[in-house]
Every structure is written in structure tokens, then in C-alpha cells.
């Protein structure tokens, strides 16, 4: 892998500096060649472009090959091309893909129709079953990590199939046309036109007009995959390009832009420059995450523990687990021990306490079973240590103060078990305070008498107070009575979406004055009045607004994953990298992103913990 990367980069530098044949192929002096190689090595540190993987086809005796036009198109666009050997070794492919900044799926043989649940027809061409598996694995691995994807010809068809679409196995027999889609002319020559959809990503890259393209296929997209849209057609209505939406860097075209680039087409070169640009942003995001501490302050994954065989160490179907955290470059997560609001008699309250205790013990059990990849964290220092060990940090919170019953001593017991915050209430009033739920008649007018004692005790214990789900009156009572900063671990902004759990601008300003943080939550109905249209862009708009009103020092991220959170573009911890790339594209600096991803919240956590009563240090040893 490293040798391939080094070789490709040196070739790229030479290409930028002059004629490759003149500077490399004619070398016969070994000493001079070694000097050139050493010179190239020193230039790598400042001039290497993002690493763009290129899928290969089979050559004789199990070899791998890629037409040089792909390599030179990537080089001309400023990227570093890396040929991915054709194999079905999952572990090796995963290691290679993890090191990529972008991936190009190349053209070639027909796609086996069994992958889209159809039987082969007589007109089906050559199928390479080994390559099909290899390509589909590459797409899956890249997609899981949100690596920018570009599909070309067969690559376009495979991307469509990988995400649930289907194909015409043979255009002439299944979609007859006067257009010849398998030209005899060279790849540098266009033979028919395509029309690009106005307003599409592709249009922003190459323009929203009609272009002449080459054509070397007899298969084409029939049913477009979910969450993709057609953005270019040929005159016979054959799909010529698709792109993912929203929040995914996946573009695929039916023609061969690399062939046209070889003929000097500067418009088609823009496709590769776009790919290199997105890949460079992705690389910057990955490198940034190596330097910062990132945390999601609220998820309800402990509710998944009831499922037989569930294991946070495996890539389960739920939104949060260790493999997905690794894919999304997330360092830490807060598992919330959530209990729904029930009756407030003594027997029911004890059941709630028992339930929270059971969930906390379940968190410890899951972590013990995966001690090689994660560990329990109580402090920022714990997170730093775990990250240095290559492990993910699991923090613990409680959602709904109903879980302490009416016995304030339970707070000390939970603190000793490693609980770092408690959400005061949920969607109903409890013995601590009133909920934000507009459909519930308020009982206390804010905090109850018991609630004031809870706030005081949480300050004493160094336990962060979470006011997500708390009513407006509760919010103001807590702000006035707490001697420590408070947080909203999973809320959004009411100015952009008028929902009760969201914070008003006045509350955001008060939270900032208090030294606290709003952890913006990507829950559909809380970031867009029409939840069916909620997207990553909406979520980012809420972050922008919170930063504008409260300031960059008072905004963070809390997903509510496995409890309702998630929208297209950010629907699991593996998608967290999309937030970082988007923030970079919106002009946020590394210092800004460091604060949003954890710096602000950990400042509050450390402040609250340092303000705890001296006896709490002994209490923590009870764990």
C-alpha cells in the first residue's frame, strides 16, 4: 500500500513538473535516479494530494489492472491515485479503504443481475463474479465511512445496485433506442449528448446544459436507488448520471470522463477536480479528528441491550456501536440510562430506580465484554488516556430524574456508579420539575421544592445538570439556582423550529452567560417543521444559529441516536465525520470545530467536577 502510494505520488509530482517520459523513462544513471527519488520524498510532505483509490479489473493470472486514463485524470486534478488490488480479502480491503480519502469505481464488465434480484437474460454480457463482490465490498466500506465516491460507467451501475436500485441488462432489447450506446470511436471522442439537470450537484460542477459524451455500455439504470436522483439523461431518456442526496458525497456518471480528459476536455476534468476537492476536505476532517476530542452527549443505546445477543463491539443495525464510532471518527459517547415517566407512588418510583440501576450495570457489562476497544470514562483525563490507547470512551448519564425517585441519596449512589449528568425530566412532569411538553399542564411552575434540593445536591456532587426536556419556567429556575454551568444535552433552537424542547434565543443567551452549552440535536421534527424534509443541512443551520446567538464557546453536539435522533446525512455515529466536513465547508476553523465537538462540553464537565464537595473524591472510590 505504502509503496503504491509513494510511486503514484512521485509520478504525480513529475507530471506537474514536466514531461514524464523525458524525466523518468530515459533515466539510465542509477545515482541520478536515486537523487530524484529522494527529492520526490521530501516534496511529499507539502505537495501530496488526497489519496484517491481506483478500483481495478482482473488481468491474467489473478492480477489487477487499471487503464492509465483514470490515473492521469486524478493526477491532473491534483489527487494521488492508488490502485486497489482486486481481491475478496475483507480485512485487507478494509485496511486499504480506511486509508483512502476518496474512491473511484471504474468501468468494465456487466453486473450480475442476481444482485438486484433478477434472472440473467440471454443478452447479458460477460460477468466477473469475483469483481462484482470486490466492487460491492468497496462501495459498502467507503459508504460506511462516508468517503467521497465517484462512479464511472460500470461504477455508476454498481453504486445504483449497491444502494437498492436495478438495471437494464441490455439497452437494445429492454430499452430500444436509435442512439448507439456502445460506440466504435475512441474514448476521447463524444458520440451523443446528455442534458444535465438544473440545480443538481453535477450542474454545479460542469454546468447545467447539454454536453457531448462518449458511450461504452449496453447496461443502464432502470430503477434509481432510494435517496438518489437522476441528474443527467441522454436524448432517449437513458439515465446518464445520478447523485446521492442529501449530505452524501456520491456522484456517478455513465460515460467515461477520464477518456475525454485524455483528449484535452477541460470540462470533464472538473468532475475529477470536484472529487479531489471533496476528498481533500474529507482528509482534513480525518486529520482534525486525530488531534481533537469529540463527544456525542446523548444517545439511548442502552435500550438496545434488551435485544438478545446485542453487542456494542459489533457493527449492529442500530445507530451507535464501536465500529460505527470508529468509522465516524467519534472518540466518546454518553450512554443515557433512560426511564420513561410513570406513576409517582413509592412502588413505581422504586421500580424506576431499579430500572436505572439495571441499565447502568448493563453499560458496564457491555464495556467489560469489549474492553479491548472501549472503556468507561468519568473525566476528560480518562478520555485522553483511552484515546491514546486506541479505545472509545463511554460516559454515563441518566435521562429523567424520575429515576432517583424521591430519595435524594440516590444521586450520591449514581455518582459513585460513574454518572456524570442527569436530565431533570422527560415528556411529563415529575417530582423534580415541569416538562417542556406543551400538551402537559404544568404542576410546579418550574422546579418543585424537591427540585431545588436536587439542583443543590447535583452541584455538590459535581454532576452536570441537563435541562433538555425541561419546561421554560424550569429552565429559568435552574439558571437562577445552580451555582455551576448547565447544559442541554440534546436540544435545538426554537427560532428555527418552534418545538418545546428547543431553546429560545433568550435562553441561549442566558445559557452562555451561565457558562453552559447547548448540544444541538439532529432529530427530524426538532430541526424542521416538516420532519420528512429534515436533513443534515437543517441540523447545521441550527448549529450556525446557536453559534450566532450564544457564541462559539457554548455549542456542541448531542445526537439522541437510538432514541429518535438522526436524519439523512447524519443517521448514525459513522456519519459524524459528515458534520466535520460540512463545518469545514461552512468556514469553521479547527479551533471552532474543536470547541463544538467536545471542547465546550468538557469545559463544563471539568468546571462542574472541580466545584464538587471534597467528600465526592472519596465517593467516587465506591465505584
Secondary structure per residue as TSV (DSSP state, phi and psi in degrees):
chain	resnum	aa	ss	phi	psi
A	1	X	-	360.0	-50.4
A	2	X	H	-65.4	-37.5
A	3	X	H	-65.4	-41.3
A	4	X	H	-63.0	-44.7
A	5	X	H	-62.2	-44.5
A	6	X	H	-62.0	-45.9
A	7	X	H	-61.7	-46.6
A	8	X	H	-61.1	-39.7
A	9	X	H	-66.6	-42.6
A	10	X	H	-61.4	-42.3
A	11	X	H	-60.8	-40.4
A	12	X	H	-63.0	-42.0
A	13	X	H	-65.5	-38.9
A	14	X	H	-67.3	-38.0
A	15	X	H	-63.9	-39.6
A	16	X	H	-68.4	-28.7
A	17	X	H	-89.5	-15.4
A	18	X	S	163.6	-157.7
A	19	X	-	-77.8	122.7
A	20	X	H	-62.8	-43.4
A	21	X	I	-63.2	-41.5
A	22	X	I	-66.8	-34.9
A	23	X	I	-94.8	-18.8
A	24	X	I	-120.0	-54.6
A	25	X	I	-63.5	-28.0
A	26	X	T	-91.7	2.8
A	27	X	-	-68.4	132.7
A	28	X	-	-129.6	-7.9
A	29	X	-	-96.2	111.4
A	30	X	H	-63.0	-39.5
A	31	X	H	-63.0	-44.8
A	32	X	H	-66.4	-37.5
A	33	X	H	-64.1	-41.0
A	34	X	H	-64.2	-38.6
A	35	X	H	-64.1	-40.3
A	36	X	H	-62.7	-42.0
A	37	X	H	-63.2	-42.8
A	38	X	H	-63.8	-38.8
A	39	X	H	-62.2	-41.9
A	40	X	H	-61.7	-39.2
A	41	X	H	-62.1	-39.9
A	42	X	H	-71.3	-30.5
A	43	X	H	-74.5	-21.0
A	44	X	H	-56.7	-34.4
A	45	X	H	-62.4	-28.2
A	46	X	H	-117.8	-14.9
A	47	X	H	-116.0	-6.2
A	48	X	-	-68.0	133.5
A	49	X	-	-84.6	174.0
A	50	X	-	-59.9	149.4
A	51	X	E	-81.8	110.9
A	52	X	E	-106.1	111.3
A	53	X	E	-74.4	143.1
A	54	X	E	-125.3	122.1
A	55	X	E	-69.6	149.5
A	56	X	-	-113.4	164.1
A	57	X	E	-110.5	166.4
A	58	X	E	-77.4	138.8
A	59	X	E	-120.0	179.1
A	60	X	G	-52.7	142.7
A	61	X	G	56.5	42.3
A	62	X	G	77.1	15.5
A	63	X	E	-79.6	177.5
A	64	X	E	-128.6	141.5
A	65	X	E	-142.0	150.6
A	66	X	-	-139.7	129.0
A	67	X	-	-57.0	139.8
A	68	X	H	-61.5	-21.1
A	69	X	H	-62.5	-35.1
A	70	X	H	-64.6	-46.2
A	71	X	H	-60.7	-47.1
A	72	X	H	-70.7	-30.9
A	73	X	H	-65.8	-41.2
A	74	X	H	-65.4	-43.2
A	75	X	H	-61.8	-44.7
A	76	X	H	-62.6	-29.5
A	77	X	H	-84.5	-6.1
A	78	X	T	99.7	9.3
A	79	X	-	-96.1	171.4
A	80	X	E	-109.8	107.4
A	81	X	E	-78.3	139.1
A	82	X	E	-132.5	119.4
A	83	X	E	-77.6	127.7
A	84	X	E	-94.2	113.7
A	85	X	-	-56.8	140.5
A	86	X	-	-76.9	115.6
A	87	X	-	-158.6	166.4
A	88	X	-	-118.3	25.6
A	89	X	-	-82.8	104.1
A	90	X	H	-60.7	-45.4
A	91	X	H	-62.4	-42.5
A	92	X	H	-67.4	-43.4
A	93	X	H	-62.5	-39.2
A	94	X	H	-63.8	-40.4
A	95	X	H	-63.3	-41.2
A	96	X	H	-65.9	-48.9
A	97	X	H	-61.9	-37.9
A	98	X	H	-59.2	-29.3
A	99	X	T	-86.7	-2.9
A	100	X	-	-84.3	155.2
A	101	X	S	-107.5	-15.9
A	102	X	E	-161.4	162.9
A	103	X	E	-142.4	130.6
A	104	X	E	-111.8	125.6
A	105	X	E	-97.0	122.0
A	106	X	-	-93.5	174.3
A	107	X	-	-79.8	176.5
A	108	X	-	153.0	-139.8
A	109	X	S	-67.2	171.3
A	110	X	B	-67.2	157.5
A	111	X	-	-93.8	133.3
A	112	X	-	-61.1	120.0
A	113	X	G	-66.0	-15.1
A	114	X	G	-65.3	-21.3
A	115	X	G	-71.1	-19.6
A	116	X	G	-117.7	29.3
A	117	X	T	62.3	41.9
A	118	X	-	-126.4	152.9
A	119	X	-	-84.7	145.2
A	120	X	-	-63.0	143.1
A	121	X	-	-101.1	168.7
A	122	X	T	-60.8	-33.9
A	123	X	T	-80.1	-2.6
A	124	X	-	-59.5	135.4
A	125	X	-	-84.9	-158.2
A	126	X	-	-65.8	135.7
A	127	X	B	-121.8	131.1
A	128	X	-	-108.9	99.1
A	129	X	H	-62.8	-36.3
A	130	X	H	-64.6	-43.4
A	131	X	H	-68.9	-37.0
A	132	X	H	-56.0	-47.9
A	133	X	H	-63.9	-45.9
A	134	X	H	-57.8	-49.1
A	135	X	H	-64.2	-44.3
A	136	X	H	-67.0	-34.0
A	137	X	H	-66.1	-41.9
A	138	X	H	-59.3	-45.6
A	139	X	H	-62.1	-43.8
A	140	X	H	-61.7	-48.2
A	141	X	H	-64.1	-42.5
A	142	X	H	-66.8	-41.3
A	143	X	H	-65.5	-40.9
A	144	X	H	-57.8	-32.9
A	145	X	T	-96.7	0.7
A	146	X	T	59.5	32.9
A	147	X	-	-72.7	132.8
A	148	X	E	-54.5	135.1
A	149	X	E	-122.3	135.2
A	150	X	E	-126.6	122.7
A	151	X	E	-106.4	138.1
A	152	X	E	-128.1	123.0
A	153	X	T	55.2	-109.5
A	154	X	H	-53.9	-36.2
A	155	X	H	-60.5	-38.5
A	156	X	H	-63.8	-45.7
A	157	X	H	-62.9	-41.7
A	158	X	H	-66.1	-41.7
A	159	X	H	-59.9	-43.2
A	160	X	H	-61.2	-43.1
A	161	X	H	-67.4	-41.7
A	162	X	H	-59.9	-30.1
A	163	X	T	-101.9	12.6
A	164	X	T	106.1	12.2
A	165	X	-	-95.0	-177.7
A	166	X	-	-135.7	172.3
A	167	X	E	-129.8	156.2
A	168	X	E	-77.8	124.6
A	169	X	S	-71.2	-26.1
A	170	X	-	-154.5	112.4
A	171	X	H	-60.4	-48.2
A	172	X	H	-56.4	-38.0
A	173	X	H	-91.8	-25.5
A	174	X	H	-108.2	-17.7
A	175	X	S	-147.8	65.1
A	176	X	-	-54.1	143.8
A	177	X	-	-156.0	154.9
A	178	X	S	-81.7	-12.6
A	179	X	S	-81.5	136.6
A	180	X	-	-88.8	114.5
A	181	X	S	-93.5	-1.9
A	182	X	B	-124.0	86.9
A	183	X	-	-75.2	157.8
A	184	X	S	-98.4	-15.7
A	185	X	S	-70.2	161.4
A	186	X	-	-61.9	159.0
A	187	X	T	-65.7	-21.4
A	188	X	T	-73.4	-6.8
A	189	X	S	-114.3	129.1
A	190	X	-	-80.7	146.6
A	191	X	-	-127.2	-14.5
A	192	X	E	-149.7	168.0
A	193	X	E	-98.8	159.6
A	194	X	E	-132.4	149.3
A	195	X	E	-112.0	125.6
A	196	X	E	-93.5	136.2
A	197	X	-	-70.5	129.7
A	198	X	T	-62.3	136.5
A	199	X	T	86.5	-3.2
A	200	X	S	-81.8	164.4
A	201	X	H	-60.4	-43.8
A	202	X	H	-58.9	-39.2
A	203	X	H	-63.5	-37.1
A	204	X	H	-68.6	-22.3
A	205	X	H	-86.9	-49.3
A	206	X	H	-118.1	-6.0
A	207	X	-	108.7	150.9
A	208	X	S	-99.5	65.8
A	209	X	S	-143.6	-169.6
A	210	X	E	-94.5	132.2
A	211	X	E	-124.0	154.4
A	212	X	E	-93.1	131.0
A	213	X	E	-131.3	163.4
A	214	X	-	-86.1	173.7
A	215	X	-	-156.0	120.1
A	216	X	B	-140.1	59.8
A	217	X	-	-152.9	157.7
A	218	X	S	-128.0	-0.8
A	219	X	-	-105.7	157.1
A	220	X	E	-159.4	166.0
A	221	X	E	-68.7	132.5
A	222	X	S	-104.1	-66.2
A	223	X	S	-103.3	124.8
A	224	X	-	-76.4	138.2
A	225	X	-	-62.4	147.9
A	226	X	T	-55.6	144.4
A	227	X	T	66.5	18.5
A	228	X	E	-121.9	158.2
A	229	X	E	-137.2	149.7
A	230	X	E	-79.0	132.0
A	231	X	E	-127.4	3.7
A	232	X	E	-158.9	142.2
A	233	X	E	-132.8	153.2
A	234	X	E	-88.7	167.9
A	235	X	T	-59.6	-22.2
A	236	X	T	-91.8	15.0
A	237	X	-	73.5	10.0
A	238	X	-	-67.0	133.8
A	239	X	E	-67.7	126.8
A	240	X	E	-113.7	-13.7
A	241	X	E	-161.0	144.8
A	242	X	E	-134.6	158.2
A	243	X	E	-145.4	149.8
A	244	X	E	-80.4	153.8
A	245	X	-	-153.2	155.3
A	246	X	S	-94.7	164.1
A	247	X	S	76.8	14.2
A	248	X	-	-121.7	135.5
A	249	X	-	-92.5	73.0
A	250	X	E	-131.2	118.3
A	251	X	E	-130.4	138.9
A	252	X	E	-144.4	135.7
A	253	X	E	-126.0	149.8
A	254	X	S	-82.2	-28.4
A	255	X	S	-83.7	-176.8
A	256	X	-	-111.8	86.5
A	257	X	H	-64.0	-29.0
A	258	X	H	-65.1	-33.1
A	259	X	H	-67.1	-39.7
A	260	X	H	-69.5	-36.2
A	261	X	H	-62.2	-38.8
A	262	X	H	-61.2	-27.9
A	263	X	T	-88.3	4.6
A	264	X	T	98.1	11.3
A	265	X	-	-74.5	108.3
A	266	X	H	-78.0	-24.6
A	267	X	H	-66.5	-44.7
A	268	X	H	-69.8	-24.6
A	269	X	H	-63.2	-26.9
A	270	X	H	-60.8	-30.3
A	271	X	H	-63.5	-42.9
A	272	X	H	-72.7	-34.2
A	273	X	H	-66.2	-37.6
A	274	X	H	-61.1	-46.1
A	275	X	H	-59.5	-44.4
A	276	X	H	-64.9	-40.7
A	277	X	H	-61.6	-48.1
A	278	X	H	-63.6	-38.3
A	279	X	H	-68.4	-35.7
A	280	X	H	-65.5	-40.9
A	281	X	H	-64.0	-41.9
A	282	X	H	-61.8	-42.4
A	283	X	H	-62.3	-43.9
A	284	X	H	-60.1	-39.0
A	285	X	H	-65.1	-43.7
A	286	X	H	-61.8	-45.4
A	287	X	H	-65.9	-36.9
A	288	X	H	-61.8	-42.2
A	289	X	H	-67.1	-21.0
A	290	X	H	-70.5	-25.7
A	291	X	H	-97.2	-21.2
A	292	X	S	-108.4	171.6
A	293	X	-	-106.3	126.8
A	294	X	-	-120.3	140.3
A	295	X	E	-144.2	141.3
A	296	X	E	-104.7	117.6
A	297	X	E	-86.0	0.7
A	298	X	E	-159.1	118.0
A	299	X	E	-144.6	156.1
A	300	X	-	-106.7	30.1
A	301	X	G	-57.1	-32.0
A	302	X	G	-54.6	-22.3
A	303	X	G	-66.3	-22.0
A	304	X	G	-77.0	-16.3
A	305	X	G	-63.5	-19.8
A	306	X	G	-70.7	-16.3
A	307	X	S	-75.5	132.0
A	308	X	T	-58.7	127.1
A	309	X	T	80.6	3.2
A	310	X	-	-62.3	139.0
A	311	X	-	-145.2	117.9
A	312	X	T	-66.5	-13.3
A	313	X	T	-83.4	-5.9
A	314	X	S	-112.7	157.5
A	315	X	-	-80.8	79.5
A	316	X	-	-75.9	174.2
A	317	X	S	-77.3	-14.5
A	318	X	S	-71.3	-179.6
A	319	X	S	-85.1	-22.7
A	320	X	-	-127.7	121.6
A	321	X	-	-160.9	170.9
A	322	X	H	-62.3	-46.9
A	323	X	H	-58.1	-40.0
A	324	X	H	-69.5	-34.8
A	325	X	H	-62.0	-39.9
A	326	X	H	-65.6	-42.8
A	327	X	H	-63.2	-37.4
A	328	X	H	-90.1	0.1
A	329	X	T	65.7	32.8
A	330	X	-	-93.1	129.5
A	331	X	-	-84.7	-36.3
A	332	X	E	-144.6	155.5
A	333	X	E	-142.0	145.3
A	334	X	E	-100.2	114.9
A	335	X	E	-85.2	121.9
A	336	X	E	-92.4	125.1
A	337	X	E	-83.4	95.3
A	338	X	E	-95.8	138.0
A	339	X	-	-133.2	128.1
A	340	X	-	-70.4	153.8
A	341	X	-	-72.8	128.2
A	342	X	-	-128.0	-164.8
A	343	X	-	-59.4	156.7
A	344	X	-	-112.1	26.3
A	345	X	S	-79.2	165.6
A	346	X	H	-60.0	-41.5
A	347	X	H	-65.4	-44.0
A	348	X	H	-67.2	-38.6
A	349	X	H	-63.1	-39.6
A	350	X	H	-65.7	-35.9
A	351	X	H	-64.4	-37.3
A	352	X	H	-65.4	-43.0
A	353	X	H	-61.4	-44.1
A	354	X	H	-63.3	-37.6
A	355	X	H	-64.9	-45.8
A	356	X	H	-62.3	-43.5
A	357	X	H	-60.5	-41.8
A	358	X	H	-61.1	-43.4
A	359	X	H	-67.6	-40.4
A	360	X	H	-62.6	-43.9
A	361	X	H	-62.5	-33.6
A	362	X	H	-65.8	-36.9
A	363	X	H	-62.0	-47.2
A	364	X	H	-60.5	-40.2
A	365	X	H	-63.3	-44.6
A	366	X	H	-61.8	-40.8
A	367	X	H	-68.7	-41.5
A	368	X	H	-59.8	-39.0
A	369	X	H	-71.5	-12.2
A	370	X	T	-131.2	40.3
A	371	X	T	-64.2	-17.9
A	372	X	T	-78.1	-17.1
A	373	X	T	-121.2	-10.1
A	374	X	E	-154.3	166.9
A	375	X	E	-155.2	159.4
A	376	X	E	-75.1	136.4
A	377	X	-	-121.0	140.1
A	378	X	S	-113.5	-29.0
A	379	X	S	-132.0	170.6
A	380	X	H	-63.6	-36.4
A	381	X	H	-62.0	-37.0
A	382	X	H	-62.4	-43.8
A	383	X	H	-62.0	-45.1
A	384	X	H	-60.7	-41.5
A	385	X	H	-64.6	-46.1
A	386	X	H	-63.5	-39.8
A	387	X	H	-64.5	-39.6
A	388	X	H	-65.0	-24.4
A	389	X	T	-88.8	0.1
A	390	X	T	76.7	25.9
A	391	X	-	-116.2	158.8
A	392	X	E	-91.8	145.8
A	393	X	E	-99.2	131.7
A	394	X	E	-112.1	111.8
A	395	X	E	-95.4	161.9
A	396	X	E	-123.0	134.4
A	397	X	E	-131.7	169.6
A	398	X	E	-120.8	131.7
A	399	X	E	-107.6	113.6
A	400	X	-	97.4	108.8
A	401	X	G	-62.4	-9.4
A	402	X	G	-53.2	-27.1
A	403	X	G	-71.7	-7.0
A	404	X	G	-100.4	-1.1
A	405	X	T	64.6	-141.4
A	406	X	T	-110.0	11.8
A	407	X	-	-104.1	104.4
A	408	X	T	-65.2	-18.6
A	409	X	H	-64.9	-20.8
A	410	X	H	-63.3	-25.9
A	411	X	H	-62.5	-43.7
A	412	X	H	-63.3	-39.8
A	413	X	H	-65.0	-42.5
A	414	X	H	-69.8	-36.3
A	415	X	H	-60.2	-41.1
A	416	X	H	-65.8	-23.8
A	417	X	T	-85.9	0.1
A	418	X	T	100.3	11.7
A	419	X	E	-74.1	130.9
A	420	X	E	-105.6	-23.2
A	421	X	E	-147.7	162.3
A	422	X	E	-137.7	129.4
A	423	X	E	-78.3	122.6
A	424	X	-	-61.9	-35.1
A	425	X	-	-151.7	-178.7
A	426	X	-	-126.6	-126.6
A	427	X	S	-93.3	8.3
A	428	X	S	-137.0	159.7
A	429	X	-	-64.4	150.0
A	430	X	-	-133.9	-164.8
A	431	X	S	-76.7	-5.0
A	432	X	S	-98.7	-41.6
A	433	X	B	-166.6	179.0
A	434	X	-	-91.5	145.7
A	435	X	B	-81.1	165.7
A	436	X	S	-81.7	-15.7
A	437	X	-	-53.5	116.3
A	438	X	T	-69.8	-16.2
A	439	X	T	-87.7	-1.4
A	440	X	S	-108.0	128.1
A	441	X	-	-67.3	129.3
A	442	X	-	-71.8	141.6
A	443	X	S	-103.3	-38.7
A	444	X	S	-110.6	-15.6
A	445	X	S	74.4	25.6
A	446	X	S	131.8	-127.5
A	447	X	B	-78.2	145.1
A	448	X	-	-83.6	169.8
A	449	X	H	-56.0	-41.2
A	450	X	H	-64.1	-36.6
A	451	X	H	-61.5	-39.3
A	452	X	H	-61.6	-38.6
A	453	X	H	-66.1	-37.4
A	454	X	H	-63.3	-44.6
A	455	X	H	-60.0	-46.0
A	456	X	H	-62.2	-43.1
A	457	X	H	-69.0	-38.2
A	458	X	H	-64.7	-38.6
A	459	X	H	-60.9	-43.1
A	460	X	H	-64.0	-37.4
A	461	X	H	-82.9	-12.4
A	462	X	T	76.0	35.0
A	463	X	-	-106.8	127.2
A	464	X	E	-69.7	136.9
A	465	X	E	-91.7	125.4
A	466	X	E	-108.6	122.9
A	467	X	-	-106.6	14.6
A	468	X	T	-61.8	139.3
A	469	X	T	78.4	-8.3
A	470	X	B	-80.4	144.7
A	471	X	-	-67.0	163.1
A	472	X	H	-57.8	-43.7
A	473	X	H	-64.7	-37.5
A	474	X	H	-62.1	-45.0
A	475	X	H	-53.2	-50.5
A	476	X	H	-68.6	-35.5
A	477	X	H	-63.5	-40.7
A	478	X	H	-68.0	-43.5
A	479	X	H	-56.9	-41.4
A	480	X	H	-75.2	-31.5
A	481	X	H	-97.3	-24.1
A	482	X	-	-77.4	135.8
A	483	X	S	-91.5	0.6
A	484	X	S	-126.2	159.6
A	485	X	-	-60.7	150.7
A	486	X	-	-120.4	168.6
A	487	X	E	-135.7	159.9
A	488	X	E	-115.8	103.5
A	489	X	E	-74.0	-18.4
A	490	X	E	-157.6	77.2
A	491	X	E	-137.5	173.7
A	492	X	-	-133.9	-162.8
A	493	X	B	-106.3	131.8
A	494	X	T	-73.2	-24.9
A	495	X	T	-63.8	-31.6
A	496	X	T	-93.8	-24.2
A	497	X	S	-151.3	112.3
A	498	X	-	-80.2	73.4
A	499	X	-	-117.5	150.1
A	500	X	T	-64.2	-30.1
A	501	X	T	-76.5	-15.8
A	502	X	S	-79.6	159.1
A	503	X	B	-99.7	140.1
A	504	X	-	-74.2	166.4
A	505	X	H	-61.5	-37.6
A	506	X	H	-62.7	-40.7
A	507	X	H	-67.9	-39.2
A	508	X	H	-60.5	-41.8
A	509	X	H	-66.6	-39.2
A	510	X	H	-67.5	-38.0
A	511	X	H	-62.9	-41.8
A	512	X	H	-64.4	-43.1
A	513	X	H	-62.7	-32.5
A	514	X	H	-73.4	-16.7
A	515	X	T	91.0	6.7
A	516	X	-	-87.5	-169.1
A	517	X	E	-143.3	140.3
A	518	X	E	-100.4	124.7
A	519	X	E	-96.7	103.4
A	520	X	E	-69.1	136.9
A	521	X	-	-114.9	129.2
A	522	X	-	-87.7	57.0
A	523	X	B	-96.2	125.7
A	524	X	H	-47.2	-54.4
A	525	X	H	-74.2	-8.6
A	526	X	H	-100.7	-4.5
A	527	X	H	-120.7	-8.3
A	528	X	-	-149.1	130.9
A	529	X	S	-58.4	-30.4
A	530	X	S	-103.9	95.7
A	531	X	G	-61.7	-22.9
A	532	X	G	-71.1	-14.4
A	533	X	G	-106.5	2.7
A	534	X	-	-63.2	141.4
A	535	X	B	-148.3	175.3
A	536	X	H	-57.0	-38.1
A	537	X	H	-61.0	-40.8
A	538	X	H	-60.9	-46.4
A	539	X	H	-57.5	-45.4
A	540	X	H	-64.8	-34.1
A	541	X	H	-63.1	-36.6
A	542	X	H	-67.3	-39.0
A	543	X	H	-61.3	-46.9
A	544	X	H	-55.7	-45.4
A	545	X	H	-67.1	-42.6
A	546	X	H	-62.0	-39.9
A	547	X	H	-65.1	-41.5
A	548	X	H	-62.2	-41.0
A	549	X	H	-87.5	-49.0
A	550	X	H	-89.9	-25.9
A	551	X	-	103.4	155.0
A	552	X	G	-63.8	-20.7
A	553	X	G	-84.2	5.0
A	554	X	G	-134.7	29.3
A	555	X	E	-133.5	139.2
A	556	X	E	-147.9	-159.7
A	557	X	E	-134.2	127.2
A	558	X	-	-138.8	113.8
A	559	X	-	-80.5	-32.3
A	560	X	-	62.8	25.7
A	561	X	B	-60.8	150.4
A	562	X	T	62.5	14.0
A	563	X	T	-142.3	16.8
A	564	X	T	121.8	-21.0
A	565	X	-	-72.3	159.5
A	566	X	B	118.1	132.4
A	567	X	B	-138.7	164.9
A	568	X	B	-53.1	131.0
A	569	X	T	99.3	-23.9
A	570	X	B	-150.4	85.9
A	571	X	S	-130.1	24.0
A	572	X	S	173.9	164.7
A	573	X	G	-64.8	-22.0
A	574	X	G	-67.9	-18.1
A	575	X	G	-89.1	-1.9
A	576	X	H	-60.4	-28.9
A	577	X	H	-61.8	-26.6
A	578	X	H	-64.7	-32.0
A	579	X	H	-64.6	-43.8
A	580	X	H	-66.0	-46.4
A	581	X	H	-61.9	-38.4
A	582	X	H	-67.5	-40.4
A	583	X	H	-64.0	-39.4
A	584	X	H	-61.4	-43.4
A	585	X	H	-66.8	-25.1
A	586	X	T	-87.4	2.1
A	587	X	T	94.3	8.4
A	588	X	-	-70.5	140.9
A	589	X	-	-83.0	169.3
A	590	X	H	-61.0	-39.3
A	591	X	H	-63.4	-41.1
A	592	X	H	-59.5	-49.1
A	593	X	H	-66.9	-36.2
A	594	X	H	-58.6	-42.4
A	595	X	I	-66.6	-46.2
A	596	X	I	-64.5	-40.4
A	597	X	I	-78.7	-5.3
A	598	X	I	167.1	-27.8
A	599	X	I	-56.1	-42.9
A	600	X	H	-68.1	-46.8
A	601	X	H	-65.0	-42.1
A	602	X	H	-69.6	-26.1
A	603	X	H	-62.3	-44.6
A	604	X	H	-64.5	-47.1
A	605	X	H	-57.9	-45.9
A	606	X	H	-66.3	-39.0
A	607	X	H	-63.0	-46.8
A	608	X	H	-65.1	-42.8
A	609	X	H	-65.9	-38.4
A	610	X	H	-71.2	-20.3
A	611	X	T	-89.2	4.0
A	612	X	S	-71.4	156.1
A	613	X	-	-59.5	145.5
A	614	X	T	-59.2	-26.4
A	615	X	H	-70.9	-15.9
A	616	X	H	-68.3	-30.7
A	617	X	H	-58.1	-41.0
A	618	X	H	-68.7	-35.5
A	619	X	H	-61.3	-40.2
A	620	X	H	-63.8	-24.8
A	621	X	T	-73.3	-8.6
A	622	X	T	-72.4	-17.5
A	623	X	-	-55.8	360.0
